[in-house]
């Protein structure tokens, strides 16, 4: 079994956080840009804090 540090990693274009390879992304790893559904729905623009 591989350790998590041995897996490939990328940086999310929405939040800028690093994320590692997941088995469900195996077929499409080259096109994965976002770390989560939340970041994908937010798009490439980083979220701004809300006032109020």
PDB file of N, CA, C and O in Angstrom:
ATOM      1  N   UNK A   1       0.840  -1.180   0.000  1.00  0.00           N
ATOM      2  CA  UNK A   1       0.000   0.000   0.000  1.00  0.00           C
ATOM      3  C   UNK A   1       0.885   1.243   0.000  1.00  0.00           C
ATOM      4  O   UNK A   1       1.897   1.292   0.699  1.00  0.00           O
ATOM      5  N   UNK A   2       0.507   2.226  -0.771  1.00  0.00           N
ATOM      6  CA  UNK A   2       1.262   3.464  -0.868  1.00  0.00           C
ATOM      7  C   UNK A   2       0.878   4.417   0.253  1.00  0.00           C
ATOM      8  O   UNK A   2      -0.253   4.411   0.739  1.00  0.00           O
ATOM      9  N   UNK A   3       1.836   5.228   0.646  1.00  0.00           N
ATOM     10  CA  UNK A   3       1.501   6.267   1.614  1.00  0.00           C
ATOM     11  C   UNK A   3       0.998   7.492   0.845  1.00  0.00           C
ATOM     12  O   UNK A   3       1.280   7.645  -0.343  1.00  0.00           O
ATOM     13  N   UNK A   4       0.271   8.339   1.516  1.00  0.00           N
ATOM     14  CA  UNK A   4      -0.325   9.497   0.860  1.00  0.00           C
ATOM     15  C   UNK A   4       0.731  10.442   0.286  1.00  0.00           C
ATOM     16  O   UNK A   4       0.476  11.128  -0.704  1.00  0.00           O
ATOM     17  N   UNK A   5       1.904  10.479   0.898  1.00  0.00           N
ATOM     18  CA  UNK A   5       2.969  11.357   0.408  1.00  0.00           C
ATOM     19  C   UNK A   5       3.558  10.872  -0.916  1.00  0.00           C
ATOM     20  O   UNK A   5       4.216  11.645  -1.612  1.00  0.00           O
ATOM     21  N   UNK A   6       3.334   9.604  -1.274  1.00  0.00           N
ATOM     22  CA  UNK A   6       3.827   9.068  -2.541  1.00  0.00           C
ATOM     23  C   UNK A   6       2.895   9.363  -3.713  1.00  0.00           C
ATOM     24  O   UNK A   6       3.287   9.187  -4.866  1.00  0.00           O
ATOM     25  N   UNK A   7       1.677   9.806  -3.441  1.00  0.00           N
ATOM     26  CA  UNK A   7       0.706  10.067  -4.492  1.00  0.00           C
ATOM     27  C   UNK A   7       0.942  11.424  -5.137  1.00  0.00           C
ATOM     28  O   UNK A   7       1.459  12.332  -4.487  1.00  0.00           O
ATOM     29  N   UNK A   8       0.569  11.580  -6.415  1.00  0.00           N
ATOM     30  CA  UNK A   8       0.721  12.888  -7.065  1.00  0.00           C
ATOM     31  C   UNK A   8      -0.192  13.922  -6.418  1.00  0.00           C
ATOM     32  O   UNK A   8      -1.246  13.586  -5.878  1.00  0.00           O
ATOM     33  N   UNK A   9       0.222  15.173  -6.480  1.00  0.00           N
ATOM     34  CA  UNK A   9      -0.560  16.260  -5.878  1.00  0.00           C
ATOM     35  C   UNK A   9      -0.693  17.420  -6.855  1.00  0.00           C
ATOM     36  O   UNK A   9       0.131  17.591  -7.754  1.00  0.00           O
ATOM     37  N   UNK A  10      -1.730  18.206  -6.667  1.00  0.00           N
ATOM     38  CA  UNK A  10      -1.984  19.416  -7.459  1.00  0.00           C
ATOM     39  C   UNK A  10      -2.454  20.506  -6.517  1.00  0.00           C
ATOM     40  O   UNK A  10      -2.723  20.254  -5.343  1.00  0.00           O
ATOM     41  N   UNK A  11      -2.552  21.727  -7.040  1.00  0.00           N
ATOM     42  CA  UNK A  11      -3.080  22.851  -6.282  1.00  0.00           C
ATOM     43  C   UNK A  11      -4.420  23.250  -6.882  1.00  0.00           C
ATOM     44  O   UNK A  11      -4.538  23.388  -8.100  1.00  0.00           O
ATOM     45  N   UNK A  12      -5.414  23.434  -6.052  1.00  0.00           N
ATOM     46  CA  UNK A  12      -6.754  23.818  -6.488  1.00  0.00           C
ATOM     47  C   UNK A  12      -6.720  25.231  -7.069  1.00  0.00           C
ATOM     48  O   UNK A  12      -6.142  26.134  -6.465  1.00  0.00           O
ATOM     49  N   UNK A  13      -7.339  25.428  -8.247  1.00  0.00           N
ATOM     50  CA  UNK A  13      -7.332  26.750  -8.871  1.00  0.00           C
ATOM     51  C   UNK A  13      -8.299  27.712  -8.189  1.00  0.00           C
ATOM     52  O   UNK A  13      -8.182  28.924  -8.372  1.00  0.00           O
ATOM     53  N   UNK A  14      -9.241  27.209  -7.415  1.00  0.00           N
ATOM     54  CA  UNK A  14     -10.209  28.075  -6.743  1.00  0.00           C
ATOM     55  C   UNK A  14      -9.718  28.542  -5.377  1.00  0.00           C
ATOM     56  O   UNK A  14      -9.774  29.733  -5.069  1.00  0.00           O
ATOM     57  N   UNK A  15      -9.236  27.604  -4.555  1.00  0.00           N
ATOM     58  CA  UNK A  15      -8.864  27.974  -3.189  1.00  0.00           C
ATOM     59  C   UNK A  15      -7.354  28.004  -2.959  1.00  0.00           C
ATOM     60  O   UNK A  15      -6.891  28.557  -1.962  1.00  0.00           O
ATOM     61  N   UNK A  16      -6.583  27.414  -3.875  1.00  0.00           N
ATOM     62  CA  UNK A  16      -5.133  27.434  -3.745  1.00  0.00           C
ATOM     63  C   UNK A  16      -4.551  26.398  -2.809  1.00  0.00           C
ATOM     64  O   UNK A  16      -3.347  26.402  -2.553  1.00  0.00           O
ATOM     65  N   UNK A  17      -5.386  25.512  -2.296  1.00  0.00           N
ATOM     66  CA  UNK A  17      -4.906  24.471  -1.381  1.00  0.00           C
ATOM     67  C   UNK A  17      -4.404  23.265  -2.171  1.00  0.00           C
ATOM     68  O   UNK A  17      -4.932  22.951  -3.238  1.00  0.00           O
ATOM     69  N   UNK A  18      -3.389  22.596  -1.647  1.00  0.00           N
ATOM     70  CA  UNK A  18      -2.927  21.375  -2.315  1.00  0.00           C
ATOM     71  C   UNK A  18      -3.886  20.215  -2.045  1.00  0.00           C
ATOM     72  O   UNK A  18      -4.475  20.121  -0.969  1.00  0.00           O
ATOM     73  N   UNK A  19      -4.034  19.335  -3.037  1.00  0.00           N
ATOM     74  CA  UNK A  19      -4.823  18.122  -2.857  1.00  0.00           C
ATOM     75  C   UNK A  19      -4.136  16.986  -3.577  1.00  0.00           C
ATOM     76  O   UNK A  19      -3.401  17.201  -4.541  1.00  0.00           O
ATOM     77  N   UNK A  20      -4.378  15.774  -3.107  1.00  0.00           N
ATOM     78  CA  UNK A  20      -3.702  14.605  -3.661  1.00  0.00           C
ATOM     79  C   UNK A  20      -4.655  13.771  -4.507  1.00  0.00           C
ATOM     80  O   UNK A  20      -5.875  13.918  -4.449  1.00  0.00           O
ATOM     81  N   UNK A  21      -4.054  12.903  -5.283  1.00  0.00           N
ATOM     82  CA  UNK A  21      -4.756  12.000  -6.187  1.00  0.00           C
ATOM     83  C   UNK A  21      -5.747  11.137  -5.421  1.00  0.00           C
ATOM     84  O   UNK A  21      -5.472  10.685  -4.309  1.00  0.00           O
ATOM     85  N   UNK A  22      -6.905  10.917  -6.035  1.00  0.00           N
ATOM     86  CA  UNK A  22      -7.907  10.007  -5.481  1.00  0.00           C
ATOM     87  C   UNK A  22      -8.252   8.964  -6.533  1.00  0.00           C
ATOM     88  O   UNK A  22      -8.176   9.230  -7.733  1.00  0.00           O
ATOM     89  N   UNK A  23      -8.624   7.799  -6.085  1.00  0.00           N
ATOM     90  CA  UNK A  23      -8.921   6.711  -7.012  1.00  0.00           C
ATOM     91  C   UNK A  23     -10.028   7.084  -7.995  1.00  0.00           C
ATOM     92  O   UNK A  23      -9.969   6.698  -9.162  1.00  0.00           O
ATOM     93  N   UNK A  24     -11.032   7.826  -7.542  1.00  0.00           N
ATOM     94  CA  UNK A  24     -12.136   8.190  -8.435  1.00  0.00           C
ATOM     95  C   UNK A  24     -11.694   9.146  -9.544  1.00  0.00           C
ATOM     96  O   UNK A  24     -12.405   9.300 -10.537  1.00  0.00           O
ATOM     97  N   UNK A  25     -10.532   9.792  -9.393  1.00  0.00           N
ATOM     98  CA  UNK A  25     -10.001  10.684 -10.425  1.00  0.00           C
ATOM     99  C   UNK A  25      -9.008   9.985 -11.340  1.00  0.00           C
ATOM    100  O   UNK A  25      -8.401  10.642 -12.185  1.00  0.00           O
ATOM    101  N   UNK A  26      -8.822   8.687 -11.204  1.00  0.00           N
ATOM    102  CA  UNK A  26      -7.767   7.959 -11.921  1.00  0.00           C
ATOM    103  C   UNK A  26      -7.864   8.122 -13.433  1.00  0.00           C
ATOM    104  O   UNK A  26      -6.843   8.307 -14.095  1.00  0.00           O
ATOM    105  N   UNK A  27      -9.048   8.058 -13.984  1.00  0.00           N
ATOM    106  CA  UNK A  27      -9.200   8.138 -15.442  1.00  0.00           C
ATOM    107  C   UNK A  27      -9.050   9.557 -15.970  1.00  0.00           C
ATOM    108  O   UNK A  27      -8.769   9.741 -17.154  1.00  0.00           O
ATOM    109  N   UNK A  28      -9.231  10.561 -15.126  1.00  0.00           N
ATOM    110  CA  UNK A  28      -9.280  11.942 -15.604  1.00  0.00           C
ATOM    111  C   UNK A  28      -8.348  12.867 -14.824  1.00  0.00           C
ATOM    112  O   UNK A  28      -8.608  14.068 -14.755  1.00  0.00           O
ATOM    113  N   UNK A  29      -7.290  12.355 -14.244  1.00  0.00           N
ATOM    114  CA  UNK A  29      -6.400  13.142 -13.387  1.00  0.00           C
ATOM    115  C   UNK A  29      -5.825  14.348 -14.111  1.00  0.00           C
ATOM    116  O   UNK A  29      -5.620  15.389 -13.488  1.00  0.00           O
ATOM    117  N   UNK A  30      -5.561  14.240 -15.400  1.00  0.00           N
ATOM    118  CA  UNK A  30      -4.971  15.340 -16.157  1.00  0.00           C
ATOM    119  C   UNK A  30      -5.912  16.550 -16.217  1.00  0.00           C
ATOM    120  O   UNK A  30      -5.450  17.683 -16.352  1.00  0.00           O
ATOM    121  N   UNK A  31      -7.211  16.322 -16.119  1.00  0.00           N
ATOM    122  CA  UNK A  31      -8.187  17.413 -16.230  1.00  0.00           C
ATOM    123  C   UNK A  31      -8.741  17.885 -14.894  1.00  0.00           C
ATOM    124  O   UNK A  31      -9.551  18.812 -14.868  1.00  0.00           O
ATOM    125  N   UNK A  32      -8.335  17.284 -13.796  1.00  0.00           N
ATOM    126  CA  UNK A  32      -8.835  17.678 -12.478  1.00  0.00           C
ATOM    127  C   UNK A  32      -8.199  19.011 -12.089  1.00  0.00           C
ATOM    128  O   UNK A  32      -6.975  19.144 -12.099  1.00  0.00           O
ATOM    129  N   UNK A  33      -9.034  20.003 -11.744  1.00  0.00           N
ATOM    130  CA  UNK A  33      -8.551  21.337 -11.384  1.00  0.00           C
ATOM    131  C   UNK A  33      -8.955  21.747  -9.970  1.00  0.00           C
ATOM    132  O   UNK A  33      -8.297  22.580  -9.346  1.00  0.00           O
ATOM    133  N   UNK A  34     -10.031  21.163  -9.473  1.00  0.00           N
ATOM    134  CA  UNK A  34     -10.598  21.591  -8.203  1.00  0.00           C
ATOM    135  C   UNK A  34     -10.521  20.478  -7.167  1.00  0.00           C
ATOM    136  O   UNK A  34     -10.593  19.298  -7.508  1.00  0.00           O
ATOM    137  N   UNK A  35     -10.376  20.859  -5.900  1.00  0.00           N
ATOM    138  CA  UNK A  35     -10.238  19.874  -4.829  1.00  0.00           C
ATOM    139  C   UNK A  35     -11.579  19.339  -4.346  1.00  0.00           C
ATOM    140  O   UNK A  35     -11.627  18.283  -3.715  1.00  0.00           O
ATOM    141  N   UNK A  36     -12.673  20.051  -4.633  1.00  0.00           N
ATOM    142  CA  UNK A  36     -13.979  19.633  -4.119  1.00  0.00           C
ATOM    143  C   UNK A  36     -15.103  20.181  -4.993  1.00  0.00           C
ATOM    144  O   UNK A  36     -14.873  21.023  -5.861  1.00  0.00           O
ATOM    145  N   UNK A  37     -16.310  19.699  -4.757  1.00  0.00           N
ATOM    146  CA  UNK A  37     -17.480  20.209  -5.474  1.00  0.00           C
ATOM    147  C   UNK A  37     -17.714  21.675  -5.133  1.00  0.00           C
ATOM    148  O   UNK A  37     -18.132  22.454  -5.989  1.00  0.00           O
ATOM    149  N   UNK A  38     -17.448  22.047  -3.904  1.00  0.00           N
ATOM    150  CA  UNK A  38     -17.635  23.436  -3.481  1.00  0.00           C
ATOM    151  C   UNK A  38     -16.733  24.380  -4.286  1.00  0.00           C
ATOM    152  O   UNK A  38     -17.179  25.436  -4.735  1.00  0.00           O
ATOM    153  N   UNK A  39     -15.474  23.998  -4.463  1.00  0.00           N
ATOM    154  CA  UNK A  39     -14.552  24.819  -5.242  1.00  0.00           C
ATOM    155  C   UNK A  39     -14.932  24.837  -6.718  1.00  0.00           C
ATOM    156  O   UNK A  39     -14.800  25.863  -7.384  1.00  0.00           O
ATOM    157  N   UNK A  40     -15.403  23.702  -7.226  1.00  0.00           N
ATOM    158  CA  UNK A  40     -15.798  23.650  -8.629  1.00  0.00           C
ATOM    159  C   UNK A  40     -16.982  24.571  -8.892  1.00  0.00           C
ATOM    160  O   UNK A  40     -17.026  25.225  -9.934  1.00  0.00           O
ATOM    161  N   UNK A  41     -17.940  24.639  -7.979  1.00  0.00           N
ATOM    162  CA  UNK A  41     -19.098  25.513  -8.172  1.00  0.00           C
ATOM    163  C   UNK A  41     -18.721  26.976  -7.995  1.00  0.00           C
ATOM    164  O   UNK A  41     -19.366  27.856  -8.567  1.00  0.00           O
ATOM    165  N   UNK A  42     -17.680  27.246  -7.207  1.00  0.00           N
ATOM    166  CA  UNK A  42     -17.215  28.624  -7.033  1.00  0.00           C
ATOM    167  C   UNK A  42     -16.460  29.113  -8.255  1.00  0.00           C
ATOM    168  O   UNK A  42     -16.407  30.318  -8.501  1.00  0.00           O
ATOM    169  N   UNK A  43     -15.876  28.208  -9.024  1.00  0.00           N
ATOM    170  CA  UNK A  43     -15.129  28.572 -10.218  1.00  0.00           C
ATOM    171  C   UNK A  43     -13.706  28.962  -9.890  1.00  0.00           C
ATOM    172  O   UNK A  43     -13.214  28.686  -8.796  1.00  0.00           O
ATOM    173  N   UNK A  44     -13.048  29.602 -10.837  1.00  0.00           N
ATOM    174  CA  UNK A  44     -11.629  29.931 -10.684  1.00  0.00           C
ATOM    175  C   UNK A  44     -11.394  31.139  -9.793  1.00  0.00           C
ATOM    176  O   UNK A  44     -10.277  31.334  -9.314  1.00  0.00           O
ATOM    177  N   UNK A  45     -12.415  31.958  -9.556  1.00  0.00           N
ATOM    178  CA  UNK A  45     -12.239  33.138  -8.725  1.00  0.00           C
ATOM    179  C   UNK A  45     -12.194  32.741  -7.254  1.00  0.00           C
ATOM    180  O   UNK A  45     -13.082  32.024  -6.791  1.00  0.00           O
ATOM    181  N   UNK A  46     -11.176  33.191  -6.501  1.00  0.00           N
ATOM    182  CA  UNK A  46     -11.141  32.875  -5.083  1.00  0.00           C
ATOM    183  C   UNK A  46     -12.308  33.533  -4.349  1.00  0.00           C
ATOM    184  O   UNK A  46     -12.716  34.646  -4.683  1.00  0.00           O
ATOM    185  N   UNK A  47     -12.827  32.849  -3.370  1.00  0.00           N
ATOM    186  CA  UNK A  47     -13.976  33.379  -2.651  1.00  0.00           C
ATOM    187  C   UNK A  47     -13.570  34.577  -1.796  1.00  0.00           C
ATOM    188  O   UNK A  47     -12.462  34.627  -1.262  1.00  0.00           O
ATOM    189  N   UNK A  48     -14.474  35.529  -1.676  1.00  0.00           N
ATOM    190  CA  UNK A  48     -14.225  36.710  -0.874  1.00  0.00           C
ATOM    191  C   UNK A  48     -15.075  36.648   0.374  1.00  0.00           C
ATOM    192  O   UNK A  48     -16.204  36.162   0.320  1.00  0.00           O
ATOM    193  N   UNK A  49     -14.565  37.130   1.504  1.00  0.00           N
ATOM    194  CA  UNK A  49     -15.360  37.087   2.725  1.00  0.00           C
ATOM    195  C   UNK A  49     -16.603  37.969   2.625  1.00  0.00           C
ATOM    196  O   UNK A  49     -16.561  39.066   2.069  1.00  0.00           O
ATOM    197  N   UNK A  50     -17.682  37.479   3.161  1.00  0.00           N
ATOM    198  CA  UNK A  50     -18.935  38.235   3.132  1.00  0.00           C
ATOM    199  C   UNK A  50     -19.015  39.171   4.326  1.00  0.00           C
ATOM    200  O   UNK A  50     -18.558  38.844   5.422  1.00  0.00           O
ATOM    201  N   UNK A  51     -19.596  40.328   4.099  1.00  0.00           N
ATOM    202  CA  UNK A  51     -19.781  41.291   5.187  1.00  0.00           C
ATOM    203  C   UNK A  51     -21.217  41.211   5.670  1.00  0.00           C
ATOM    204  O   UNK A  51     -22.136  40.920   4.904  1.00  0.00           O
ATOM    205  N   UNK A  52     -21.387  41.476   6.952  1.00  0.00           N
ATOM    206  CA  UNK A  52     -22.743  41.599   7.428  1.00  0.00           C
ATOM    207  C   UNK A  52     -23.212  40.538   8.246  1.00  0.00           C
ATOM    208  O   UNK A  52     -24.358  40.565   8.695  1.00  0.00           O
TER     209      UNK A  52
END
